[in-house]
Amino acid sequence: MTEAVRGSGETVPWCPEGRPDGAPLVVPNALGGLWAVRHGQSTANVAFAKAERAGAGAPRVAGRDCDVPLSDHGRAQARALGRWLSGYGGELDLVVCSPYVRARQTWQVMAGHAAGEGVAPLPLLVDERLRDREMGVFELHPPAALAARDPEEAARRERLGEWFYRPPGGESLADVALRVRGFLAELERAAPGRRVLLVAHDAVVVAVRFVLAGPGTAAPESVPPVPHASLSHWWGDGRRLGLRLWGDTSHLG
């Protein structure tokens, strides 16, 4: 499927340049359905927004990326996701979460709200392949500061494009797609017919979309946005998954 619908009804093209060699192959997938949630706003997201306003002099965020928690606003977003889960939880069979703190906190808040509404607990797995994109030597550096600190590396990033750019010691989005491809293949074999919710990161959600689009899908020239606490949905018929909803935030209103 080349396009999906946002909650607003707006269509979102996947490959602006099309597929010159023809349509991609359809990937058989026995899952009953797949939902993907990006975690709520994190404290690093808040710091990066401040750095954007401050310019090149902004400092690196302290600590490890895997330990970054939700902001207060991110917790409010997770509660809104919990309200969504309260109405939809009975349609899900399994949750698989990133090991990073901000993703696990998002699920904990969601699940806690849903439990208060009488929704039965869902089985939870944590899989390290759903971790966020690793940025290597630029881990937790505000994006606004990179060009000033390493203009040659910034120029290389611009030249390669975001899908293929790999920071020193880190991953490109193409690398993320490789590990997500292996995860989805194992998930499909282990949970046929089950309806699964992923709680992860924007890079992971984009990689899921790319992998499920099938072999032959062109790498995107621009990466589609995945808002904080947004929902994306692939409908399953037991034979394949089709993208029905992308980056929906209507539940946050």
N, C-alpha and C positions, 0 to 999 in steps of 0.2 A: 504494500500500500504506500503510495507516494505522498499522501497528505492525511492529516487528521483534523479534528475539530476541537478548538478550545471551548471552554465553558461559555464564552461569549458568542459562539457560533462562527467565529473567524477561522478560515482554513489556514493551515500552516504548511507551506511547501517543505519537503525534505531535501530534495536535490534541485537547486535552481537551474543547473545546467542540464538536467535530464539524464538519461542513460543512453548514450550513443550506441551501445552494442545491444540494445534490447532490454526487455524487462528482466529483473532478477529472478532467480529460482525461488520458489516458495519453500520455506523450511517446514517440514512436518513437525508438529508439536502437540502432544497429547494433554497438556494442561487444560483445565476447565476454564481458566481465565487468569489474568495477571494484572495487578495494580502495582504502581510504583509511586512512592511518596518521597519527595525531597525533605530533609529535616527542616525544622524551623530556623529562623534567624539565629546565628551564633554570636558570641561576644567578639570573635575575630571579624565577622561581617561588620559589626558596629565599628570596630577599630579601623577597618579598611575604608569605610565610608568617611570617617574623620580624616584619615590619611589622604583621601582623594581631595578633600578641601584644603589640607595643609600643604600638599605638594611633596616634592622630593625629600624633604627633611624628615618625614615621618619615620619613626623607629620600627623595627621588627617587633611583632607580637611575641611576647615571652612564652616559653613552654613548648610542648609538642603539639602538633596538629591533631593527633588522635585524642588528646585530652581536652580540646576546646569545648566548653559547654554551651548550652543555649543561653541567649539573652532573655531578659524578662519578656520582651516582645515575642521572642521565639517560643517561650512557654505558652503565651497566650495563643499563638498560632497552633501549637500542638493541642491545646484544649479544643480549638475549633475543629481540628482533625478528629478529636475524640467524639465530638458531636456528630460528625459524618459517620464515624465508625459505629456509633450507637444505632444508627439507622441501617447500616450496611453490614455490620459484623456477622449477622447470621448467614450472609452469602459468602463468607470466607472460611477457608479450611486451615490455613497455615500462614505464619508470618516469618520472613527471613530478614534479618537486620544486619546492617554494618556494625563492626565492632567499635566504631568511633563513638565517643561519649555523646556528642550532639545528636547522633542518630538514635542511640539507645535511649537517651532522655526523651526524645520525641515519641518513641513508641511507649515508654513508660507512662507519659502523661496521657497519650491517646488511650491506652489500655485502662488506666485508672479511671478516666472519665466514663468510658464505655461500661466498665464493671459497675460503677455507681448507677448506671441506667439499666442494669440487669442483664447485660450482654455476657454470655459465657466466655471464660478465658480461651484464647486461641493458643495452639502450640507455637512456641517460639524457637527458632534456630538463629544462631549468629554465624555468619560466614565471612572470613577475612577477605574474600574476593570482592565483596561489596564495599570495601574501604574507599575513601576518596582518592582522587588522583594525587600521586606523590609528586611534590614540586622540588625535591632534591635540595640543592644549595639555596634555593629561594623559598624554602618552607616558611610560611607565616610572614613573608615579606609583603608589605602592601604593594599591589600592582603599580600604583602611581609612582613609586620610588625606583622601580627597576630600570627604567630608561635612563634616569640620571646617574644611577650607580654603575650600570654596565651597558653603555649605549651600543656596543658591538653585539652583545647578546640580545638586546632588544631588537636590533635590526635583523638578526638571524631569526628571531621569533616572527617578526613581521613578514620576512621573506618566505618562510616555510608554511605559515598559516597555523591556526590554533590546533587543527586536527593532528598535524604531523610534528609540531614542535615538541621536543623533549628537553626539558631543562637539565643541566648537568646533575647527574645522580637521581633524576626523577623519571617521570613517565609522560609520554604523549597520550592524547585521547585514543589514538590507535592502539597503544599498549593496554589501556584500560579495557578497550573492546575485546582484546584477546582473552583477558582473564574472565570478563563477563560472559564471553562465548562459551568457555568451558563450564562456568557455573550454570548457565541456562541449560546446557546439554545434560548435565548431571541432574538438575532439578526436574527436567521433563521426564527422565527415565525413572527417577525415584518417586515422583508424585503425579502419575498420570491421572487425569480427571479432576485433580484438586485445584481449588481457586486460591491463589497465592498473593499475598501482599508483601512487597519489598519496601523496606524503609532504609534509605541510603542517601546519596549525594547527587548533585546535578550531573557530574561526569558519568556516574553509573547509569542514571536514567537515560542520558543521551546514548550511551553505549548499548543499553538494552534496545533502544529504538533502532539503532544501526544494525545490530545483529539480527533482530527479528524481521527486518526488512528483506533479508535473504542474500545469498551469494550473488554477486554481480551488482550490488548496490554501490553507487559511487560515494566516496567520502564527501561529506558536506563541505562546501567552501566557507560557509558561515554556520556556526554551531547554534542550533535553536535554543532559545532561553528556557530555563527550568526555574520558575520562581520558588522562593522558600515556601515550604508547606503545601506545595502544589500536588495535584493528583493527575496521574496519567493511567490510561486503562487500555489493555488489549483483551478483546473478547475472544473466547475460545469455543470451538465446536467439537473438541476432541481430536481434531486432525491438524489444525493450524491456529495461530493467534493473529488477529487483525487489530490494528491500532484504531481505537474509537474516540479517545479523548486524550488531549495533550496539554500539560501544564495548567490544568484548571484550578482556579483560585476562588470560584464562586462560593465555596463553603466558608471563606474567610470574611465575607462581607457582613 
